[in-house]
């Protein structure tokens, strides 16, 4: 049985996406595949129990037989955090070892997911690097491409892991950066002993937020369009220009949410003439009846929020790139994208050199 650790030097890097793309490829190659996450940082309640949200999600997507508690035996809650700081970390190491034995039984390959970064787990006595060594797991590093910051982090990981670093996947590469990554960055990393096993372009759907999630983030009130709350918003646009400029600008931005003042009926009408997934009206101002009628006709939700426009934009920017893959359309898109951009054959070869 071989274990592959999927980790990162930064949080929200795309580790779950890589897992749901790599697992089917391994299964298609004849391997019995499992998933294990020693430490979880996304506590959620399922059946009256605290479990890790990623463990629950991957159990469903990968059709795993094990319980979420076995898949992720240690979930960091606020209570556990404070107890650990007071010297009572509990039996985290033994729980992880026991769960590992149960989850790995009968598997050919066990994908092991990191909670956030390679630095996680130290305060509980289960530092990530120690677990990687204990379970003899090569590391597949997944990092979003951020110019020299990303490269420095990868080189630091190479220094820490040595030959334990199987390779890296550069994720969320913008169209503008794609040529430099493929022509300059990949060869440079190879010269430093780091093999790039995938270059994954930025995909707006994977970073998108549903209108329903947007409502929750902004604590907004839905005026109309409830049937479209599960539509994906891929872009945000602030409507603060004159009407003529707004219409031309909105026409170039599909699948967007338009954020504007509740008193800007002209901007609201212009947005409703284009591919708009929802209107976010700031300042706790209700739209007039003409706007509501037009939005209902177009099937576009209107969300009224109490914040001003600047605060609303800041709240939305704080979650961009942090929305996790959960919905079926995102899962399918991720798997399709990774079939094209992840070097499955090379990963399998390095994992099992037979």
Buried (B, 14 or more C-beta within 10 A) or exposed (E): EBBBBBBBBBEBBBBBBBBBBBBBBBBEBEBEBBBBBBBBBBBBEBEEEBBBBBBBBBBEBBEBEBBBBBBBBBBBEEEBEEBBEEEEBEEBBEBBBEBBEBBBEEBBBBBBBBBBBBEBBEBBBBBBBEBBEBBEBBBBBBBBBBEEEBBEBBBEBBEBBEEBBBBBBBBBBEEEBBEEBBEEBBEEBEEEEBBBBBBBBBBEBBBBBBBBBBBEBBEBBBBBBEEBBEBBBBBBBBBEBEEEEBBEBBEEBEBBBBBBBBBBBBBBBBBBEBBBBBBBBBBEBEBEEEBBEBBBEBEBBBBBBBBEBEEBBEBBEEBEBEBBBBBEEBBEBBBEBBEEBBBBEBBBEBBEEE
